[in-house]
Amino acid sequence: MMNYLFAAMLLAASFYGIASGSEGNVSAAILRSGTDTAQLMLTVAGGMVLWSGIMSIAEKSGLTELLAGVLRPVLRLIMPGLKKGSAAERFVCMNITANILGLGNAATPPGIRAMKELSRQREGSPDKPSNEMMTFAVINTASVQLIPATVMTLRSAAGSSDPAGIIFCVWITSVCALSAGLMVCKALQPRSLPKTDAGMTRRS
């Protein structure tokens, strides 16, 4: 769908340029955008390499495990079906930790592994997600970021004089988004959906 949308936008711009007699500007913009895109990709790639390296150092130094230990009590409250000490819990903690540090790309592999583990542990119908799977999807999508590394890199590439100036706003919006997402998720979760394996019965 996005391919069709971009193609339509490109054709509309080209027809408008021809009709208005400014086709030279359109051609120049198309050629310039290719160069700008390549430069932006290199800049973002460099930033992600840096922050992914920092994430690797944090993991090997035990910092991510320390943060995961802080997260576990909170996770048990919002994801009661998550089995303590399981692979799913470990990958969920790693994903949330990476998102907190603003490492969106670094958070993707543990996020995929976490969802696979949650899917493997669920009971009931295999074609329905468990409550924990839905809750994790919300947490992963609307995550709190202490260091929005990707956004800061993009702002720096765009020539911002203060790439980190949006940190406070990111904190507020991400906390609000996460809170709203969790409230809606919990309110709409059917009681009959399959649960992940925790000894798997929800205590009443």
C-alpha positions as CSV (number, residue, x, y, z in Angstrom):
1,M,0.0,0.0,0.0
2,M,2.8,2.4,0.9
3,N,4.5,1.7,-2.5
4,Y,1.3,2.8,-4.3
5,L,1.0,5.9,-2.1
6,F,4.6,7.0,-2.8
7,A,4.3,6.3,-6.5
8,A,1.1,8.4,-6.6
9,M,2.9,11.2,-4.7
10,L,5.8,11.1,-7.1
11,L,3.6,11.1,-10.2
12,A,1.5,14.0,-8.8
13,A,4.6,16.1,-8.1
14,S,5.9,15.3,-11.6
15,F,2.7,16.3,-13.3
16,Y,2.4,19.5,-11.2
17,G,6.0,20.4,-12.0
18,I,5.4,19.9,-15.8
19,A,2.1,21.9,-15.6
20,S,3.7,24.8,-13.7
21,G,6.8,24.9,-15.9
22,S,9.1,24.0,-13.0
23,E,10.1,20.4,-14.1
24,G,13.7,21.4,-13.7
25,N,13.2,22.0,-10.0
26,V,11.4,18.6,-9.7
27,S,14.2,16.8,-11.3
28,A,16.8,18.5,-9.1
29,A,14.8,17.7,-6.0
30,I,14.5,14.0,-7.0
31,L,18.3,13.7,-7.6
32,R,19.1,15.7,-4.4
33,S,16.7,13.5,-2.3
34,G,18.7,10.4,-3.3
35,T,21.9,11.9,-2.0
36,D,20.3,13.2,1.1
37,T,18.7,9.8,1.8
38,A,22.1,8.1,1.5
39,Q,23.7,10.6,3.9
40,L,20.9,10.2,6.4
41,M,21.2,6.4,6.3
42,L,24.9,6.6,7.0
43,T,24.4,9.0,9.8
44,V,21.7,6.9,11.5
45,A,23.7,3.7,10.9
46,G,26.7,5.3,12.7
47,G,24.5,6.4,15.6
48,M,22.9,2.9,15.9
49,V,26.3,1.2,15.8
50,L,27.5,3.5,18.7
51,W,24.4,2.9,20.9
52,S,24.3,-0.8,20.0
53,G,27.9,-1.1,21.2
54,I,27.0,0.7,24.4
55,M,24.1,-1.8,24.8
56,S,26.5,-4.7,24.4
57,I,28.8,-3.2,27.0
58,A,25.9,-2.7,29.4
59,E,24.9,-6.4,28.8
60,K,28.3,-7.8,29.4
61,S,28.9,-5.6,32.5
62,G,25.7,-6.8,34.1
63,L,23.9,-3.5,33.8
64,T,21.0,-4.9,31.8
65,E,20.6,-7.8,34.2
66,L,20.5,-5.2,37.1
67,L,17.8,-3.3,35.3
68,A,15.9,-6.5,34.5
69,G,16.0,-7.3,38.2
70,V,14.3,-3.9,38.9
71,L,11.7,-4.6,36.2
72,R,10.7,-8.1,37.3
73,P,8.4,-7.1,40.2
74,V,6.6,-4.6,38.0
75,L,6.3,-7.2,35.2
76,R,4.7,-9.7,37.6
77,L,2.0,-7.1,38.4
78,I,1.1,-6.3,34.8
79,M,1.9,-9.7,33.3
80,P,0.9,-12.2,36.0
81,G,1.1,-15.1,33.7
82,L,4.8,-14.6,32.9
83,K,6.7,-17.5,34.4
84,K,9.4,-16.4,36.9
85,G,12.9,-17.2,35.6
86,S,11.7,-18.4,32.2
87,A,13.3,-17.5,28.9
88,A,10.2,-15.4,28.1
89,E,10.8,-13.3,31.2
90,R,14.5,-12.8,30.3
91,F,13.8,-11.7,26.8
92,V,10.9,-9.4,27.8
93,C,13.3,-7.7,30.3
94,M,16.0,-7.4,27.7
95,N,13.6,-5.8,25.2
96,I,12.2,-3.3,27.8
97,T,15.7,-2.4,28.9
98,A,16.9,-1.8,25.4
99,N,13.8,0.4,24.7
100,I,14.3,2.3,28.0
101,L,17.8,3.1,26.7
102,G,16.3,4.2,23.4
103,L,17.9,1.5,21.4
104,G,15.0,0.6,19.2
105,N,16.9,-1.6,16.7
106,A,18.8,-3.3,19.5
107,A,15.5,-4.1,21.2
108,T,14.0,-5.9,18.1
109,P,15.8,-9.3,18.4
110,P,14.9,-9.9,22.1
111,G,11.4,-8.6,21.4
112,I,10.9,-11.2,18.7
113,R,12.4,-14.0,20.9
114,A,10.2,-12.8,23.8
115,M,7.0,-13.1,21.6
116,K,8.0,-16.5,20.4
117,E,8.6,-17.7,24.0
118,L,5.2,-16.3,25.1
119,S,3.5,-18.0,22.1
120,R,5.2,-21.3,23.0
121,Q,4.0,-21.1,26.6
122,R,0.4,-20.2,26.0
123,E,-2.4,-22.6,26.6
124,G,-5.7,-23.0,24.8
125,S,-6.4,-22.2,21.2
126,P,-3.1,-21.8,19.2
127,D,-4.5,-19.1,16.9
128,K,-5.3,-16.7,19.7
129,P,-2.7,-14.5,21.6
130,S,-2.5,-14.8,25.3
131,N,-3.1,-11.8,27.6
132,E,0.6,-11.6,28.2
133,M,1.4,-11.5,24.5
134,M,-1.0,-8.6,24.0
135,T,0.3,-6.7,27.1
136,F,3.9,-7.2,25.8
137,A,3.0,-5.8,22.4
138,V,1.6,-2.7,24.1
139,I,4.7,-2.3,26.3
140,N,7.0,-2.8,23.3
141,T,5.1,-0.3,21.1
142,A,4.6,2.5,23.6
143,S,7.8,2.1,25.6
144,V,9.3,4.6,28.0
145,Q,12.6,5.9,26.7
146,L,15.1,7.6,29.0
147,I,17.6,8.1,26.1
148,P,15.8,8.5,22.7
149,A,19.0,7.7,20.8
150,T,17.4,7.2,17.4
151,V,15.4,10.5,17.5
152,M,18.5,12.3,18.8
153,T,20.5,10.9,15.9
154,L,17.9,12.0,13.3
155,R,17.8,15.5,14.9
156,S,21.5,15.7,14.7
157,A,21.5,14.6,11.1
158,A,18.9,17.3,10.3
159,G,21.2,20.0,11.7
160,S,19.6,20.5,15.2
161,S,21.7,22.7,17.5
162,D,20.3,20.7,20.5
163,P,19.5,17.1,19.5
164,A,18.9,16.2,23.2
165,G,16.5,19.0,23.8
166,I,13.4,16.8,23.3
167,I,14.3,14.3,26.1
168,F,11.9,15.7,28.7
169,C,9.1,15.8,26.2
170,V,9.8,12.2,25.2
171,W,9.6,11.2,28.8
172,I,6.2,12.8,29.3
173,T,4.7,11.5,26.0
174,S,6.1,7.9,26.4
175,V,4.8,7.6,30.0
176,C,1.4,8.9,29.0
177,A,1.3,6.6,25.9
178,L,2.3,3.5,27.9
179,S,-0.1,4.3,30.7
180,A,-3.0,4.8,28.3
181,G,-2.1,1.7,26.3
182,L,-1.9,-0.6,29.4
183,M,-5.2,0.7,30.7
184,V,-7.0,0.1,27.4
185,C,-5.3,-3.3,27.0
186,K,-6.3,-4.5,30.5
187,A,-9.8,-3.2,30.1
188,L,-10.4,-5.0,26.8
189,Q,-8.7,-8.3,27.6
190,P,-11.2,-11.1,27.6
191,R,-11.0,-13.4,30.7
192,S,-11.2,-16.5,28.5
193,L,-8.1,-15.8,26.4
194,P,-5.3,-18.4,26.8
195,K,-2.7,-17.6,29.4
196,T,1.0,-18.2,29.4
197,D,2.5,-20.9,31.6
198,A,3.0,-19.7,35.1
199,G,1.5,-22.4,36.9
200,M,-1.0,-20.7,34.6
201,T,-4.0,-20.2,36.7
202,R,-4.9,-16.7,37.6
203,R,-5.6,-16.3,41.3
204,S,-8.9,-14.8,42.1
